[in-house]
């Protein structure tokens, strides 16, 4: 059995960090052999014996055969000085609980995206319940639903009935702890000592629907957990008034009907998970296809702004005018210093390795306006490397004797395109010239760029709207596609034009963006020619 389920020891992991979960501790770590980040959830704060280890190993082996895109697969079992845990893939966008309640990172939750998340959860739950024998989750809640880079939901912590029952007993014995409020996701029959069932999971799903649509914890108005549990057993449920479920919510009445059925006091009134999934997919079909990609794009932008605002950047004064963009930074010796450290968020240097980030020292000279700004090629930087000279793009305007704040974190500031001296300044970054051209040069000499170049016609002939939207989602989620490029691609009226713009944009961005596109297309149906081309490179 141990050969089927990998056993992970502490020596296999590096860069371990701790975080608290509802019923214990979770670790984020880097698995050296697998070369990937993993999440390790410790199942108990007490040492486990050999019997507990064998039980967990058996339960983990039972989940190894499961194949569903909406389930987070188990990577292995962890042993840390007598403590047991389960390892899964680290999910970059965290849990659904974070998505719901972190108003700073997610000030607004797009309704279509929220409904797709619920549809993903219902689909994953339906898969578990359709197995023979059915697998129950036992404690479905927002913190057990994780979101990947594209905000697709994956259910975690399933198939562990032994540990779930132990955690339930421990929670009932410590009802004064804040984490025990998660018991309110359990159905009334379980809180009264009944058996776990598929309809119990559906009850938990109904509570999750309410929490996502209201962005509130259920029954927080009760002073104690005992009062809340007693109320649930007597039929108390979260409110469905406008204060909780907004009147402007699309399909509000249908969604309220779904929640009322899911958390019904009587089991036989509750729908099954398959019916919930079909109901939500019908609602999702009423939204235009481009709504969710646009929502994800806006969500990523809002999240980036929130993270950048939390960094607290230091503003500098950039004097423009007489000395032509000369930065005045008085030092202790009162001698003007023209050295600036530029750290843009996404600025690649096309010098044969297009994926490199420009994070070096650049000197701004006092040459006349309209000439190149930069270092003399004979002068090396502090680290001994030469930098390409840079020129202002033709649309830049400089007014005399003006002082403006320079802040690379500013919302309204868009860094200009940097170009090497000698390159034409009017064609390279003009979007209207991209769709009908094939990029050549340093960025196309790497493997995936070459695949995109040679497979252009194959990609154009097999591209669909859904596949194109998926590619844009992946590129934006991985922060490989800047906002202006995204908007430029979406602006073309035809699918062929948008596809050409996407290919040329990725070739211009470099190998990392090209690799993301090739990976997605190679795993898609209808891309046999592209896969063959990829194998021959």
Long-range contacts (C-beta under 8 A, 24 or more apart in sequence): 1-57, 1-58, 1-61, 2-57, 4-61, 4-64, 5-57, 5-60, 5-61, 5-64, 5-74, 5-76, 5-77, 6-75, 6-76, 6-77, 7-76, 7-77, 7-78, 7-79, 8-38, 8-40, 8-75, 8-76, 8-77, 8-78, 8-79, 8-87, 9-78, 9-79, 9-80, 10-80, 10-81, 13-38, 13-40, 21-143, 22-141, 22-143, 22-179, 22-182, 23-167, 23-170, 23-171, 23-179, 23-182, 27-85, 28-90, 31-87, 34-75, 36-89, 36-90, 37-89, 37-90, 38-75, 38-87, 38-88, 38-89, 38-90, 39-87, 39-88, 39-89, 39-90, 39-91, 40-78, 40-85, 40-86, 40-87, 41-85, 41-86, 41-88, 41-157, 42-78, 42-80, 42-83, 42-84, 42-85, 43-84, 43-85, 43-86, 43-160, 43-163, 43-167, 44-83, 44-84, 44-163, 44-166, 44-167, 45-83, 47-81, 47-82, 47-83, 48-82, 48-83, 48-84, 52-84, 53-77, 53-79, 53-84, 55-162, 56-84, 56-86, 56-160, 56-162, 56-163, 59-159, 59-160, 59-161, 59-162, 59-163, 60-86, 60-159, 62-135, 62-159, 63-135, 63-158, 63-159, 66-127, 66-128, 66-131, 66-135, 66-159, 68-123, 68-124, 68-127, 68-128, 69-152, 69-154, 70-120, 70-121, 70-123, 70-124, 70-127, 70-152, 70-153, 70-154, 70-155, 71-124, 71-127, 71-128, 71-154, 71-155, 71-158, 72-146, 72-154, 72-155, 72-156, 74-159, 86-157, 86-160, 88-156, 91-146, 91-147, 91-148, 91-154, 92-148, 92-149, 93-146, 93-147, 93-148, 93-149, 93-151, 94-146, 94-147, 95-142, 95-143, 95-144, 95-145, 95-146, 95-147, 96-142, 96-143, 96-145, 96-146, 96-147, 96-153, 96-208, 96-212, 97-141, 97-142, 97-143, 99-142, 99-147, 99-151, 100-142, 100-211, 100-212, 100-215, 101-215, 101-217, 103-215, 104-306, 104-310, 105-302, 105-303, 105-306, 105-307, 106-299, 106-302, 106-303, 107-302, 107-306, 108-302, 109-212, 109-215, 110-291, 110-292, 110-295, 110-298, 110-299, 111-249, 111-250, 112-284, 112-287, 112-291, 112-292, 112-295, 113-151, 113-292, 113-295, 113-296, 113-299, 114-212, 114-213, 115-280, 115-283, 115-284, 116-151, 116-152, 116-153, 116-284, 116-292, 117-145, 117-147, 117-151, 117-152, 117-153, 117-212, 118-153, 118-208, 118-209, 118-212, 118-280, 119-277, 119-280, 119-281, 119-284, 120-152, 120-153, 120-154, 121-145, 121-153, 121-155, 121-205, 121-208, 122-205, 122-273, 122-276, 122-277, 122-280, 123-277, 124-153, 124-154, 124-155, 125-155, 125-201, 125-202, 125-205, 125-273, 125-276, 125-277, 126-272, 126-273, 126-274, 126-276, 126-277, 128-155, 128-158, 128-159, 128-201, 128-273, 129-198, 129-201, 129-272, 129-273, 129-274, 130-274, 134-198, 135-159, 136-161, 136-196, 136-197, 136-198, 136-200, 136-201, 137-201, 137-204, 138-164, 138-165, 138-196, 138-200, 138-201, 139-164, 139-167, 139-168, 139-182, 139-185, 139-186, 139-204, 140-185, 140-201, 140-204, 140-205, 140-208, 141-182, 141-185, 141-204, 141-207, 141-208, 142-208, 142-211, 142-212, 143-182, 145-208, 149-474, 149-477, 149-478, 150-296, 150-470, 150-473, 150-474, 150-477, 151-296, 151-299, 151-477, 161-196, 164-196, 175-224, 175-225, 175-226, 175-229, 176-225, 180-225, 181-217, 181-225, 181-228, 183-225, 183-229, 184-218, 184-219, 184-225, 184-228, 184-229, 184-232, 185-218, 187-263, 188-232, 188-233, 188-235, 188-265, 189-267, 191-229, 191-232, 191-233, 192-233, 197-267, 198-272, 198-273, 199-267, 199-270, 199-272, 201-273, 202-262, 202-270, 202-271, 202-272, 202-273, 202-276, 203-262, 203-263, 203-270, 205-262, 205-273, 205-276, 206-258, 206-259, 206-260, 206-261, 206-262, 206-263, 206-270, 207-238, 207-262, 207-263, 209-255, 209-258, 209-259, 209-262, 210-238, 210-240, 210-244, 210-245, 210-259, 210-263, 213-245, 213-249, 213-255, 214-238, 214-244, 214-245, 216-244, 235-265, 237-263, 250-286, 250-287, 251-283, 251-286, 254-279, 254-283, 255-283, 289-465, 289-466, 289-469, 290-469, 293-469, 293-472, 293-473, 296-473, 296-476, 296-477, 297-472, 297-473, 297-476, 297-486, 300-476, 300-477, 300-479, 301-483, 304-479, 305-411, 308-345, 308-409, 309-409, 311-409, 313-407, 313-408, 313-409, 315-405, 315-406, 315-407, 316-340, 316-405, 316-406, 316-407, 317-403, 317-404, 317-405, 317-406, 318-403, 318-404, 318-405, 318-406, 319-403, 320-398, 320-399, 320-400, 320-402, 320-403, 320-404, 321-398, 321-399, 321-400, 321-401, 321-402, 322-400, 322-401, 323-366, 324-366, 324-367, 324-368, 324-369, 324-373, 324-398, 325-364, 325-373, 325-398, 326-364, 326-366, 327-364, 327-406, 338-363, 338-364, 338-365, 338-366, 339-363, 340-364, 342-408, 343-408, 344-408, 344-415, 345-408, 346-479, 346-482, 347-415, 347-418, 348-509, 348-510, 349-388, 350-420, 350-441, 350-442, 350-443, 350-510, 351-388, 351-442, 352-442, 352-445, 354-442, 354-443, 354-446, 354-509, 354-510, 354-511, 355-510, 355-511, 355-512, 358-418, 360-385, 360-387, 361-387, 362-387, 362-390, 369-398, 372-421, 374-421, 388-420, 388-421, 389-420, 389-421, 390-418, 390-419, 390-420, 390-421, 391-419, 391-421, 391-425, 392-416, 393-417, 393-419, 393-425, 393-429, 394-425, 394-426, 414-484, 431-488, 431-491, 431-501, 434-488, 434-500, 434-501, 434-504, 434-505, 434-508, 435-492, 435-497, 435-500, 435-501, 435-504, 436-500, 437-504, 438-504, 439-504, 439-507, 439-508, 443-507, 443-508, 443-509, 443-510, 443-511, 444-507, 446-510, 446-511, 446-514, 447-511, 447-537, 448-511, 448-514, 448-515, 448-517, 448-518, 449-506, 449-507, 449-510, 449-511, 449-514, 450-537, 451-514, 451-518, 451-530, 451-533, 451-534, 451-537, 452-503, 452-506, 452-507, 452-514, 452-517, 452-518, 453-507, 454-533, 455-529, 455-530, 455-533, 456-500, 456-503, 458-527, 458-529, 458-530, 458-533, 459-499, 459-503, 459-521, 459-530, 460-496, 460-499, 460-500, 462-524, 462-526, 462-527, 462-530, 463-495, 463-496, 463-499, 464-495, 465-495, 467-520, 467-521, 467-524, 468-495, 468-498, 468-499, 468-502, 470-520, 471-502, 471-516, 471-517, 471-520, 471-521, 472-502, 474-516, 474-520, 475-506, 475-513, 475-516, 475-517, 478-516, 480-509, 480-512, 480-513, 480-516, 481-505, 481-509, 481-513, 485-509
